[in-house]
Amino acid sequence: MNISVELTLTPIQDDYEPAIINFIKSLRDADLKVIENPLSTQVYGEYDQVMKILQKEMKTALEAVERGLLYIKIVKSDRSEYVPHF
């Protein structure tokens, strides 16, 4: 089963950029399709593979910040080729 995951890491601290950059780089280094925009990062792939990688990388990202939020949305389908039609 393929999934699409939207992630938003929000460190609640002054020096927040390194944590976000490191999180995105770790997702890029994984064997997943990753698309970024200014508000979130989308990850696409097979459910078991994506969740295995996210379990590790989300824990690492949260351990790297003093306080933070991590928002995650999961859609059951590969939406990586979505193009608005309006």
Secondary structure, DSSP 8 states (H G I E B T S, - for coil): -EEEEEEEEEE-SSS-HHHHHHHHHHHHHSSSEEEE-SS-EEEEEEHHHHHHHHHHHHHHHHHTSSSEEEEEEEESS--TT-----
